[in-house]
Amino acid sequence: MSPVGPTTVIGVVGAGAMGAGIAQVAAMSGHRVVLGDAVPAAVAKARVGHAKAMAREVEKGRLTREAADVVLARLTYVEGVDSSALSTFGRCAFVIEAIVEELAAKRALFAVLEGVIAPEAILATNTSSLSVAAIAGACARPERVIGVHFFNPAPVLPLVEIVPAISTATVVTAAARDLVVSWNKIAVVCSDTPGFIVNRIARPFYGEALRIAEEHLADPATIDWAMRELGGFKMGPFELMDFIGNDVNFAVTSSVYEAMFQDPRYRPSLTQRRLVDAGLLGRKSGRGHYVYGQGALAPPPNTDLVLGHRILERILAMLVNEAVDAVRLRIASPQDIEVAMTRGVNYPKGLLAWGDEIGPATVLATLESLQAEYGEDRYRPSPLLKQAVRDGGRLLR
């Protein structure tokens, strides 16, 4: 593989919010960047967005006007993703795909890209939940394919998940990690499993909140209040689903659920499915779990402390259990799991440390109580959690 360094030309295919953000990060880090998209309007929007972003940097005093112009001059924009248009990426030693989250589309793109880039160039996918191995399987040289998952907005959020597939060469993993670290990002390495670290471990934050609301134990406003005010989360689960987009959140949950052979721990919510069916996607559509726009009033929460602590205890027990099971399955190191959840989705504490603070026995008791009440495998405790309780040990070691 070719060495990756400050002079490496970076390619980004997909000029939506994520791709444009990644291109901006690379350009601001000193790289020449080629950004392309099949839709000319997306390319034009990205170009305008970059100009506005640089203007903000100048306005805030983080860049001079001259330095901002240098960043913009590093960006080359390409319309189309056929072999002719993609030939522009032939000079790129590291190409990141950030197109629609569909396996067939990504495989088709990688098959074409492999034919126009240099044999030693690295191909990366920004997929958030699809199998990197399945994407790499479309290539004659899958050893140079890796997952490099940024979080939106890429210029702001510091975490990047580095996801080597079973076929990825060790040198490619090291090169990808070194590159994103040179961009002042925090890199965590994880195995190629559904949802990687963040999107897997975070599923109960949404799923269990939806379950509590479906059972009419508490309404969304009360659940959000409990998680914000008592748990310290920056946003409650329903606020966050509306912010992300119920369509996006539902798609990720469904992808993880199917990829995990329909494990009940990740089962999607019918409530959220109906919101998506009705086009009630959240902030971007003006209505989701809440109503937005001028004059809209948020429903008042029930601020009963006993109820609030029960909500927090239930959701937190599920989250801690997911983190513990990720350690058991060696999805990532305990330290990388803690970093991913605090820096990737801004959790107030690392879940393993939080579980130790609560007490592993308390977490286990909560899960066993829920499992006994509902009779569902959804609430099965991780064997590693049980072991920690038996041995009197800690979750974070």
Residue pairs with C-beta under 8 A, 6 or more apart in sequence:
1 120
1 121
1 122
1 144
1 169
1 171
1 172
1 175
2 8
2 93
2 118
2 120
2 121
2 122
3 175
4 93
4 94
4 122
4 175
4 176
4 178
4 179
6 30
6 31
6 182
7 31
8 31
8 92
8 93
8 94
8 179
9 31
9 32
9 33
9 34
9 91
9 92
9 93
9 94
10 23
10 26
10 31
10 32
10 33
10 34
10 92
10 94
10 95
10 96
11 33
11 34
11 35
11 36
11 89
11 92
11 94
11 95
11 96
11 117
12 19
12 20
12 22
12 23
12 26
12 33
12 34
12 35
12 36
12 95
12 96
12 98
13 19
13 36
13 37
13 81
13 86
13 89
13 95
13 96
13 97
13 98
13 99
13 109
13 113
14 36
14 37
14 97
14 98
14 99
14 100
14 126
15 23
15 35
15 36
15 37
15 39
15 42
15 43
15 45
15 46
15 77
16 37
16 42
16 46
16 98
16 99
17 152
17 153
18 98
18 126
18 150
18 152
18 154
19 35
19 37
19 46
19 96
19 98
19 99
19 126
20 35
20 45
20 46
20 49
20 50
21 150
21 152
21 153
21 154
21 155
22 96
22 98
22 126
22 150
22 154
23 33
23 35
23 46
23 50
23 75
24 50
24 53
24 154
24 155
25 150
25 154
25 155
25 183
25 185
26 33
26 183
27 33
27 50
27 71
27 72
27 74
27 75
28 71
28 155
29 182
29 183
29 184
30 74
31 74
32 74
32 76
33 74
33 75
33 76
34 76
34 78
34 88
34 89
34 91
34 92
35 43
35 46
35 75
35 76
35 77
35 78
36 43
36 77
36 78
36 79
36 80
36 81
36 85
36 86
36 88
36 89
37 43
37 46
37 78
37 79
37 81
37 99
38 80
38 81
38 99
40 79
40 80
43 77
43 78
43 79
46 77
47 75
47 77
50 72
50 75
51 72
53 155
54 63
54 68
54 69
54 71
54 72
55 68
57 63
57 68
58 64
58 65
58 68
63 71
76 88
78 85
78 86
78 88
78 89
79 85
80 86
81 99
81 109
81 112
82 112
83 112
83 115
83 116
86 112
86 113
86 116
87 116
89 95
89 113
89 116
89 117
90 116
90 117
90 118
92 117
92 121
93 118
93 120
93 121
93 122
94 121
94 122
94 124
94 175
94 176
94 179
95 113
95 117
95 121
95 122
95 123
95 124
96 124
96 125
96 126
96 148
97 106
97 109
97 110
97 113
97 123
97 124
97 125
97 126
98 126
99 105
99 106
99 109
101 127
101 128
101 129
101 130
101 251
101 255
103 130
103 131
103 134
103 135
106 125
106 127
106 130
106 135
106 138
107 134
107 135
107 137
107 138
108 138
110 123
110 125
110 135
110 136
110 138
110 139
110 145
111 138
111 139
113 123
114 123
114 139
114 140
114 141
117 123
119 141
120 144
121 144
122 144
122 145
122 146
122 172
122 175
122 176
123 136
123 139
123 144
123 145
123 146
124 145
124 146
124 147
124 148
124 176
125 132
125 135
125 145
125 146
125 147
125 148
126 147
126 148
126 149
126 150
127 135
127 147
127 149
128 149
128 195
128 196
128 199
128 252
129 194
129 195
129 196
129 199
129 252
129 255
129 256
129 259
130 255
131 165
131 192
131 194
131 259
132 145
132 146
132 147
132 163
132 164
132 165
132 168
132 192
133 142
133 165
133 166
133 167
133 192
135 145
135 165
136 142
136 145
136 165
136 167
136 168
139 145
142 165
142 167
142 168
143 167
143 168
143 169
143 172
144 168
144 169
144 172
145 165
145 167
145 168
145 172
146 162
146 163
146 164
146 165
146 168
146 172
146 173
146 176
147 161
147 162
147 163
147 164
147 165
147 192
147 196
148 160
148 161
148 162
148 163
148 176
148 180
149 160
149 161
149 162
149 163
149 196
150 157
150 160
150 185
151 157
151 159
151 160
151 198
151 344
151 345
157 343
157 344
158 184
158 185
158 186
158 343
159 185
159 186
159 188
159 198
159 339
159 340
159 343
159 344
160 180
160 185
160 186
160 187
160 188
161 187
161 188
161 189
161 190
161 196
161 197
161 198
161 340
161 344
162 173
162 176
162 177
162 180
162 187
162 188
162 189
162 190
163 189
163 190
163 191
163 192
163 196
164 170
164 172
164 173
164 189
164 191
164 192
165 192
166 192
173 189
177 187
177 189
180 187
181 187
186 339
186 343
188 197
188 332
188 336
188 337
188 339
188 340
189 332
189 333
189 336
190 196
190 197
190 331
190 332
190 336
190 340
191 329
191 330
191 331
191 332
193 200
193 329
193 331
194 200
194 255
194 256
194 259
194 260
195 201
195 203
195 252
195 255
195 256
195 259
196 331
197 326
197 331
197 332
197 336
197 337
197 340
197 341
197 344
198 340
198 341
198 344
198 345
199 252
199 256
200 256
200 322
200 326
200 331
201 319
201 322
201 323
201 326
201 337
201 340
201 341
201 351
202 319
202 322
202 341
202 345
203 253
203 256
203 265
203 266
203 322
204 265
204 315
204 318
204 319
204 321
204 322
205 227
205 237
205 240
205 315
205 319
206 237
206 240
206 241
206 249
206 253
206 269
206 272
207 253
207 265
207 266
207 267
207 268
207 269
207 318
208 314
208 315
208 318
209 220
209 223
209 227
209 236
209 237
209 238
209 315
210 237
210 269
210 271
210 272
211 269
212 218
212 223
212 311
212 314
212 315
213 219
213 220
213 223
213 238
213 271
214 269
214 270
214 271
217 307
217 311
218 226
218 302
218 307
218 311
219 299
219 301
219 302
220 236
220 238
220 289
220 290
220 299
221 238
221 298
221 299
221 300
221 301
221 302
222 301
222 302
222 303
222 304
222 307
222 308
222 311
223 236
223 237
223 238
223 311
224 235
224 236
224 237
224 238
224 239
224 301
225 236
225 301
225 302
225 303
225 308
226 236
226 301
226 307
226 308
226 309
226 311
226 312
227 233
227 236
227 237
227 311
227 312
227 315
228 234
228 235
228 236
229 303
229 308
230 305
230 308
230 309
230 312
231 312
231 315
231 316
231 348
232 348
232 349
233 346
233 347
233 348
234 346
234 348
235 243
237 315
238 288
238 289
238 290
239 289
239 290
241 249
241 272
241 282
241 288
241 289
242 282
242 283
242 288
242 289
242 290
242 292
243 282
243 283
244 282
245 281
245 282
245 283
245 284
246 272
246 275
246 276
246 280
246 281
246 282
246 288
246 289
247 276
247 281
249 272
250 268
250 269
250 272
250 273
250 276
253 266
253 268
253 269
253 272
254 268
256 266
257 263
257 266
257 267
257 268
260 266
263 377
264 376
264 377
264 378
265 322
265 377
265 378
265 380
267 378
275 281
275 288
275 289
279 285
280 287
280 288
281 288
282 288
282 289
282 292
283 292
286 292
286 293
290 296
290 298
290 299
291 297
313 366
314 366
314 370
316 354
316 358
316 363
317 363
317 366
317 367
317 370
318 367
318 379
319 351
320 351
320 352
320 354
320 355
320 358
320 363
320 385
320 395
321 363
321 367
321 381
321 382
321 385
322 351
323 337
323 341
323 350
323 351
323 352
323 355
323 395
324 352
324 355
324 382
324 384
324 385
324 388
324 395
325 382
325 384
325 385
326 332
326 337
327 334
327 337
327 352
327 384
327 395
328 382
328 383
328 384
331 337
332 340
334 352
334 395
334 396
334 397
337 350
337 351
337 352
338 350
338 351
338 352
338 353
338 396
339 350
341 347
341 350
341 351
342 348
342 349
342 350
349 357
350 396
352 395
352 396
353 395
353 396
355 363
355 385
355 395
355 396
356 394
356 395
356 396
360 385
360 388
360 389
360 393
360 394
360 395
361 389
363 385
364 381
364 385
364 386
364 389
367 379
367 380
367 381
367 385
368 379
368 381
370 379
371 377
371 378
371 379
371 380
371 381
385 395
387 393
388 394
388 395
